[in-house]
Amino acid sequence: MTRYRPDSSWWRVRSRNSDGSNNDTIVAGSPLRLFRLGPAGSNLADALEATGDAPNESQQLTTRFVDAGAVHPIPEATFDLSTVTVVIPAHNERHVDLQVLVSSLHDAAKVIVVDDGSPLELAPLDGALVVRREHSGGPAAARNTGAALVDTEFILFVDADTQWSDDAVVMFGHFTDSHVAAVAPRVRSVDGPSLLERYETAESPLDLGTEPARVQPNTRVSYVPAAALAVRRSTFEQLGGFDESFRYGEDVDFVWRAVEAGHMVRYEPLAEVTHRPRGSFEAWVRQRVGYGSAAASLAARHRGAVTPLKINRWSAGAWGLVGWGRPDAGAMVAATSWALLLRKLGDAPDRRGIALRLAGRGNLHAGRLVASAITRAWLPIAIVLALFFPRARRALLMALTVPSTLHWVASKPNVDLLRYVLLKALDDASYCTGVWRGIVRSRANGRWGAITPQFD
């Protein structure tokens, strides 16, 4: 029997019917959803909270919880890697580092290293088949070249600058569910003495955090990177592999195509691998610019999935007023959204508390999204406005400093606050440069979605 763990957003309001049976309300998921439970549902919630077990007769409601991100399956810890072939794309990688990675994957059926047109041909590796592409086609092409040689049930893609841990095998336990097509572990940045290494322990774009998730656009975990990604070979072939027209973002595109085709993709932080950050500031900035450059192409292919800001109109109004120097009016708008939500809840038990939680968390989350959109997508516009309007200057300063300061307090990286805030601003500005470069270069229909907000 599969066991489950409630999401960190799980909040239960208990109530009782006149006959003494439970009739509870649960708020959980990403985005937050409200579930009204009868006696059977309350019994299921009891079991999930106490042991993680879900009775067979409650499978329909359990599936609804899983689909909403309210609960997450706990994968089995054991798995036979003899059904897995590992594919490692490599370009100008150090032989010694690749050999260490290959040796750590000795339990797999086969390890295939694809030399993606390195100027100096990669030497043979013990325990791996080395395949050479004469001309570099990028990570997507290299992965596809290796995947074409796979005959096992599963493919594990790992980048050459990662370090595999035997404990990460736990993620394969999700494949006991036939609906799961791909699983990604947590990719943590390797800590070290340099400023970049210390900064990336808290701000690596590959590290998606400690919370498990069903991966879907516009949710808490909207994508997973192919730095470490396990995929069913049948699904990979059905989807045609990675799109080689993407130099960056090919992994995001693949995951979203899998989700659009009806497959499930999971993020499992119980499994961890590590990743080396870039070795210089120049390479680090180029990486961030490259990541941003994929946004325009992704926006054109996956409408509505790349928007920098998806927000309801009430939250947009509240934060717009706060940013324009009218926090009193913004608070009034937020209070109005709470009152309207209160009416929608009808006679739900503790409806005031539920409405406050939903409206409060929604507005706070919206504030973080607004700040991120300003610094990562709309920065050129924000700078122009700040030159002419003092209130816009204040809003830009808040977006650049408040979220990064709060994250610094929460994550406690080994970097002083000032340098952390400055690095985060450079990080976001580099990504934003890539976003606008991609839009200017393409100028194709739909690519403006990379900077266009959506309102609910």
Secondary structure, 3 states (H helix, E strand, C coil): CCEEEECCCCEEECCECCCCCECCEEEECCCCEEEECCHHHHHHHHHHHHCCECCHHHHHHHHHHHHHCCEEEECCCCCCHHHEEEEEEECCCCHHHHHHHHHHCCCCCEEEEEEECCCCCCCCCCCCEEEEECCCCCHHHHHHHHHCCCCCCEEEEECCCEECCHHHHHHHHHHHCCCEEEEEEEEEECCCCCHHHHHHHHHCCCCCCCCCEECCCCCCCCCCCCCEEEEEHHHHHHCCCCCCCCCCCHHHHHHHHHHHCCCEEEEEEEEEEEECCCCCHHHHHHHHHHHHHCHHHHHHHCCCCCCCCEECHHHHHHHHHHHCCCHHHHHHHHHHHHHHHHHHCCCCCCHHHHHHHHHHHHHHHHHHHHHHHHHHCCHHHHHHHHHHCHHHHHHHHHHHHHHHHHHHHHHCCCCCHHHHHHHHHHHHHHHHHHHHHHHHHHCCCCHHHHCCCEEC
